[in-house]
Amino acid sequence: MLLSRLTLGKVALAWAVFLWCAGLVLPNLDSHAQAHPAVKAIVAAGLATLLIGTPIALATYFNRAWRRVAAVPNRTAYVLWLSLESIAGIGVLGILVYATVTFAVARFR
């Protein structure tokens, strides 16, 4: 399955490339220039793809990590660290959802 090849490293690199390209292509907030509608559509499609891909990659990563708990020699430290990672991952997803909903409400008001 193609989604099994989706890793956190690939998603993080995709976010970095997306944000860098969006910073180059989109106009500054204080300028009166308007972005071309095609550019807006491409940026929206890229953002939607990343907003779908990020939870899938996080779920895959944490599913594999939690299944390895029985195989690690230092189980207590591993579970503690993985719990902190899980909380941080949920926080990242919460921030993404909050930013997306806030932008959508402000944009379509």
Backbone torsions as a table, in degrees:
resi	resn	phi	psi	omega
1	MET	NA	140.8	-176.8
2	LEU	-68.9	-31.2	-179.6
3	LEU	-68.9	-22.2	179.1
4	SER	-71.0	-19.5	177.1
5	ARG	-84.0	-6.6	-179.7
6	LEU	-78.9	111.8	-178.0
7	THR	-113.4	166.7	178.9
8	LEU	-64.5	-34.9	178.0
9	GLY	-63.7	-42.6	179.0
10	LYS	-66.8	-38.8	179.5
11	VAL	-68.5	-41.0	178.4
12	ALA	-63.8	-41.4	176.6
13	LEU	-64.8	-40.1	178.4
14	ALA	-64.1	-40.5	176.4
15	TRP	-62.3	-42.6	-179.5
16	ALA	-63.7	-45.2	179.4
17	VAL	-65.7	-42.2	180.0
18	PHE	-61.8	-48.0	-178.5
19	LEU	-66.6	-37.7	177.8
20	TRP	-65.0	-46.6	179.5
21	CYS	-65.6	-40.4	178.3
22	ALA	-64.2	-36.7	176.9
23	GLY	-65.8	-32.5	178.3
24	LEU	-78.3	-36.2	-171.0
25	VAL	-88.6	-41.0	-175.2
26	LEU	-79.5	147.3	179.5
27	PRO	-73.5	162.3	177.3
28	ASN	-64.6	157.3	179.6
29	LEU	-69.7	-30.0	-177.5
30	ASP	-90.1	0.2	179.3
31	SER	-92.2	161.6	179.2
32	HIS	-94.7	4.2	179.7
33	ALA	-72.9	148.3	177.3
34	GLN	-112.5	140.5	175.7
35	ALA	-76.1	148.5	177.9
36	HIS	-64.6	142.7	-179.5
37	PRO	-57.6	-32.6	178.3
38	ALA	-66.1	-37.9	177.8
39	VAL	-64.8	-42.4	178.1
40	LYS	-61.7	-39.8	-179.9
41	ALA	-67.4	-40.4	179.6
42	ILE	-66.5	-42.7	178.4
43	VAL	-64.9	-40.2	178.3
44	ALA	-65.1	-40.1	178.5
45	ALA	-66.6	-40.3	177.4
46	GLY	-64.7	-41.0	178.0
47	LEU	-65.0	-42.4	178.8
48	ALA	-62.9	-40.4	178.5
49	THR	-62.6	-43.9	179.7
50	LEU	-69.7	-34.4	178.4
51	LEU	-69.4	-24.2	175.0
52	ILE	-85.5	-40.0	-176.4
53	GLY	-72.3	-32.5	-176.8
54	THR	-63.7	-49.5	177.5
55	PRO	-64.0	-32.7	178.5
56	ILE	-65.9	-44.3	179.3
57	ALA	-65.7	-40.5	178.4
58	LEU	-65.4	-42.8	179.4
59	ALA	-63.7	-41.0	178.6
60	THR	-63.9	-45.2	-179.6
61	TYR	-61.3	-49.6	-177.3
62	PHE	-70.2	-32.0	176.4
63	ASN	-63.2	-47.0	178.6
64	ARG	-65.3	-40.3	-178.2
65	ALA	-66.5	-43.1	-179.5
66	TRP	-70.0	-26.3	177.2
67	ARG	-73.4	-21.0	179.6
68	ARG	-83.7	-1.3	-175.5
69	VAL	-57.8	-39.8	-177.3
70	ALA	-70.2	-20.1	-174.1
71	ALA	-96.6	-9.1	-176.4
72	VAL	-86.6	146.0	-178.4
73	PRO	-74.2	-36.5	-179.1
74	ASN	-105.8	78.8	-170.8
75	ARG	-65.6	-39.1	-176.5
76	THR	-63.6	-48.3	-179.9
77	ALA	-66.3	-38.3	-179.5
78	TYR	-64.5	-44.8	-179.5
79	VAL	-66.8	-39.7	178.2
80	LEU	-62.9	-47.5	-179.6
81	TRP	-65.3	-41.5	179.7
82	LEU	-67.5	-33.0	175.3
83	SER	-64.6	-43.1	177.2
84	LEU	-63.9	-40.7	176.4
85	GLU	-63.0	-40.0	179.6
86	SER	-64.7	-41.7	177.6
87	ILE	-63.1	-43.0	178.5
88	ALA	-64.9	-39.0	178.1
89	GLY	-64.3	-41.8	176.7
90	ILE	-64.4	-37.8	176.7
91	GLY	-63.1	-42.1	177.7
92	VAL	-62.6	-43.5	178.3
93	LEU	-64.2	-38.9	177.2
94	GLY	-62.8	-41.2	178.1
95	ILE	-64.9	-41.9	178.3
96	LEU	-62.8	-43.5	179.6
97	VAL	-65.8	-43.7	179.7
98	TYR	-61.5	-46.1	-179.6
99	ALA	-64.4	-40.4	-179.6
100	THR	-67.1	-45.5	-179.7
101	VAL	-65.8	-42.1	178.7
102	THR	-61.8	-43.7	178.5
103	PHE	-64.4	-43.3	-178.5
104	ALA	-65.1	-41.8	179.2
105	VAL	-65.7	-43.1	-179.7
106	ALA	-68.1	-35.3	-176.8
107	ARG	-74.3	-40.7	-174.3
108	PHE	-100.7	21.7	178.9
109	ARG	-77.1	NA	NA
